[in-house]
C-alpha cells in the first residue's frame, strides 16, 4: 500500500485504469489504524486493485471535493468514484464490494 500526496492523486487515481482503493486517514485516529490493518490485509491478497493512503489533514482540496471530514475509504474504477465508505468498515464487507466491482469490470489493469 502506497502513501501518496494530494499532488499525486490525479495521476495515480483519477487518470488510472482499473480499481483504486484510497484510504483518507488521520494519523491521530485509532479508527484510521483499524482501517489501515484491514486494507493492508486486502492489499496483500488482492492483485485486482491498487491501494493508496493519503493523510486527510494534508489534502484540503480533495476533502472538499469528496465531502470528507473523517477517515474514509474511497473506491474508484477507471478514475470514476464508485463508493465512499465512512462508517465502520469490515474486512468482509470491503472484500465483497471489491469482488462485485471486479466481476462487473471484467478486465483489470493493475
Secondary structure, DSSP 8 states (H G I E B T S, - for coil): -EE--GGGHIIIIIT--SEEEEEEE-TT-HHHHHHHHHHHHHHHH-SSEEEEEEEGGG-HHHHHHHT--S-EEEEEETTEEEEEE-S---HHHHHHHHHHHHHHH-S---
